[in-house]
Amino acid sequence: MMPLVATVFSESHLYAWVVLPVLIFLARICDVTLGTVRLIFVSRGFKYLAPLTGFFEVLIWILAIGQIMKNLSNPVCYLAYAGGFATGNYVGILIVERLSLGVVLIRVITQKGADSLLSRLRERDYGVTSVDGQGAEGPVQIIFTIVPRREVGAIVELIRAFNPRAFYSIEEVGFVEKGVFPLQRNWRETGLTRFLRPFRKGK
């Protein structure tokens, strides 16, 4: 009888101090990650996926906070809850970066003649606008192009190859219509990105 009681007592402690905190930690990672992704969906106008993601986010959070309320005397659960929140933010950012949703505006300002950069961009089917301007140190050329976020790395490489000292900035674009864009590079798209596209909000 005593060995059985000791076994049950040991298993209950194992669950309370190890298994339950791990579950809370994982649940917080999931709900905070979903929350981060949901915010991106909202900002990008994915009006069907944003509420769906929010539903599962809150459902998981309720399960996690319910276990916390049942185990208020267990400090390990508090640490697991906080640790899961912090880790969830990190994981959410990684997922958002991998999804590469939306489009961005790249602005390049250079004192060097930009004909070679313009021709390279146009060869790759990027829509480019260039204007002459006046900078603090004399005449400059300003180049604008709007590209899918997943193409930013390739554009930055072109800019640095053209002029390592060129000034450039990258800005979010809420919505864009018409214009010239490169053909879809299907081999670079994830299955999830292709799944998301039909739900994109139009104006």
N, C-alpha and C positions, 0 to 999 in steps of 0.2 A: 504493500500500500504506500509506504513512504517513498520508495523509488518512483512510483507513478506520480505522486504529488510533486516530487522534486522535478520530474521531467516536465510536467505541465507548467509549473512555476517558472522553470528555465525557459521554456518555449514562449510563454507570455512576455517575459522580459526581453527575449530576443526580438519578438514582434514589435514591442513598444519602443525599444531603443535602437533598433537597426532597420527592420523591414519597413515599418511605418514611416520613419524619416526619409528613407530612400524613395518610397512611393510619393511622399509629399514633394520631395525635391524634383522628381521627374515630372510630376503634375504641374509644378510651377514653371518648369522649363517649357512645357508644352503650351500652357495658356499664355505666358508672356511672349513666347515666339509667335503664336497666333495673333496676339494683340499688335505686335510690331508689324507683321505682314498685313493685318487688317488696315492699319493706318495708311500704309502704302496703297492698298487697294482703294481706299476712300479718296486719297489725293489724286490717284490716277483715273478715278471715275468708273471703277469696276462695281457697278451698282448692284449686281447680283451676288458676286463673290464676297463683298464686304460684309453684308449681314449674315451670310452663311458662316463665314469665318468667325464673326462675333458670337454666333450662337454656341459654337463649340468652345470658344475661348471662355465664355462665362460659365458654361456647364462644367468644364474642368476646374475652373476656379472655385465654384461652389463645392465641389467634391473635396478639394484641398482644404479650403477654409473650414469645412464641416469637421474634418479630422483634427484640425488645430483646436477648434472649440471643444472637442471631446477630450483633448489631451493638454489642457492648459498648464498642467504641472510638469510637462515634459519639455525641458529647454532644448533638447536636440531637435524637436519638431520645429521650434522657432528658427534655429540655425538652418535647418533644411529648407524652410519656407523662404528665408532671406537669400540663401545661396541659390535656390532655384530661380528666384526673381532675377538676380544678377546674371546668372548663366543664360537665362532665357533671352535677356536683352542682347547678349553677345551672339547667341545662335540666331536670333531673329535678324540681326544686321547681316550676318553671313548669308542667310537665305535670300534676303532682299538683294544683296550684291550679286548672288548667283542668278536670280531671276532677271535682273537688268531690265526692268519694266520702264516703259515710257521713252520720251525723246528729250534731248538736251540741245541747247544752243552753245556752240563753240565760237568764241570771238578771238581773233588773232590780230595783234597790233605789232607791226614790224617796220623798221626803217629801211630794211633791205627790200629790194624789188622782189615781189612775190609771184612773178609769172610762173616760175617752176612749181611752186606749191599749188597754185591755182590749176595748172594743167594736170598735176598728179591727182588732185581731188576730183577733177572732172573726168579723168580717165576711169576713175572708180565709180562714176555715176553719182557723185555727191552734188547736191545743189549748192552753189557757192555764189555769194554776193560780195563784191569788193568796192570800197570807196576810198578816196584820198582824204587825208586828214592832216591836222597840224598838231604835233606833240610838243612836249616841253623842250625837246632838243632839235626840232625841225620837222620837216614833212614826214608823214608816216602813211602806211597803207593798212586799212582795216578790212579784215576778211570775216564774213559771217557764214556759218553753215549750221543747219539743223540736222542732227543725225540720231538714229536709235542709240539708246544708252549703251547697248552691247558693242557698238562700234567705236566708242570713245578711245579705247586703247590704241586702235589702229590709227586713228586721226592724230592722237598725241605723238605717236612714233613718227608720222610724216612731218609734223611740225618741228620736232626736235632734229630730225634729219635735215630739214630745210634750213633751220636757224636755231641752234641750241639756246640762244639768248632771246628768242622771240617771246613777247608777252602774250599770254593767252588766258582766257577765263572760260569756265563752264557753268552754265545756268540751267535750272529746271525749266521746262516748257510744259504748261498745263494742257494745251491743246494745239494741234496744228492740222491744217487742211490744205490740200493741193500741194504744190511744190515738187521738187525733184528729189527722189530718194533712191539709194541703190537697191538692186533686186534682193529679195529675201535670201539670206544665206541659210538654207534649211539645215545644213550640216552643223551649224552652230546653234541652232535653236533646241531647247529642251522640249520634251513632250508636254511638260506643264505649261510652258509659254505658249505653245500652239493651242493648248486647251483654253487658256485665258483669253486669247484674242477675240473670239466671237462675242464675248461679253463686254467688250470695250464700249464705253459711252460715246455716242456721237452727238453733234450739235448742228 
